[in-house]
Amino acid sequence: MSKEQTIPVVDLRDYTDGDEAARKAFVDKIGNALRDLGFVAVEGHGVDTDLLYRTYELFERFFDLPVETKQQYEFPEQGRQRGYTSFGIEHAKDSEKADLKEFWHQGRQLPDDHPMADRIPSNVWPEEIPELQPTANSLFEAMEASAETMLKAISVFLDQDENFLPDMIQDGNSIIRTIHYPVCDGFDEPGVMRAAEHEDINLITLLPEATESGLQLLNREGEWISIPAIEGQMIVDSGDMLSRITNDFIPATTHRVVNPEGEPTRRYSMPFFVHPHPDYLLEVLESCLDDGEEPKYEPITAEDFLFERLKEIGLT
């Protein structure tokens, strides 16, 4: 039996290839979905499924390596912004219990002479799997291209120039986090789950299909809604940075990854966290303020905001 999606579904090709009416309808639907739920499912997103699953296969080989080998690529002194993070390190902002996961961070590739080369950490790659680097880099490029198109539509929804948000992320510290949720002890422990309830830090997150379902969002009525993993769909959610610059017009929605039911299986997911340039000043847009309304948030740079939140979740 095919799965039915529980959140609004849009097709990005309506924006890239559609006529004026189709583009307007897309802008309204993706914008309203993020405003009302903070989540939307996107089809026609342009990220090749074969490339995605090839990357999953290579990372599965990495996560199957001995713990001692994986920990050679762990760098807590950098806030674990690149490379490996061990099982049981990260926890949600308001939780003292660690999530049941391990993961790998990969960012953009910058040449040594790039002006941001000393600000954005360099990638590291496991020597044991040499084919991972080119494959994962190709996926990063595809994910970023898809994100830029979605951000154009969201910019229009916010009454901004189409390139407002895409320009914001140029040379930004965007990352792919490849997450392994193993079969492990802790599934029955109260308050412990694969990913406890949280909001994302960044502008938007692109989540290509995970290998298993388990994602849930908390709607405005306080109900947890399961979002199934469906082949060919990308789940997109709004993060704290987008919420901040829109004065909560587009909120960051709480979500979690629940433990498996029945016979447990391992799960992989690969969220792409879209970040602005580190020096970009996050300040509330005038277009998101009603007459006489005051901004809820003081301006802060994207880099300063990121490091505040990394500290809160135990990564620095």
Secondary structure, 3 states (H helix, E strand, C coil): CCCCCCCCEEECHHHHCCCHHHHHHHHHHHHHHHHHCCEEEEECCCCCHHHHHHHHHHHHHHHCCCHHHHHHHCCHHHCCCCEEECCCCCCCCCCCCCCCCEEEEEECCCCCCCCCCCCCCCCCCCCCCCCHHHHHHHHHHHHHHHHHHHHHHHHHHCCCCCCHHHHHCCCCCCEEEEEEECCCCCCCCCCCCCEEEECCCCCEEEEECCCCCCEEEECCCCCEEEECCCCCCEEEEECHHHHHHCCCCCCCCCEEECCCCCCCCCEEECCEEECCCCCCEECCCHHHCCCCCCCCCCCEEHHHHHHHHHHHCCCC
